[in-house]
Amino acid sequence: MKLISPGESDQPDASGPHGEGHASYAADKARILARLRRMEGQVRGVQRMIEEDKYCVDVLTQISSIIAAARAVGMLVLEDHIRGCV
């Protein structure tokens, strides 16, 4: 077993053929960024709801939407990874 120092990673070097400079999600980059920006707006909306003491069920509904959107973006990146890197 190799001990990992603080700041050190046990992940492979990202400078290889599928690391830095290689993005299998390049074809979907615009869609991914649009979804992330939409999520960013949703998060800001939830922050505003909390500041304004909105009803907790409404806040939870918005948080659930953010979680679903994050899963969808993650699946899109994963699908692109499987198609392009595996």
Order of alpha helices (4+ residues) and beta strands (2+ residues): alpha-alpha
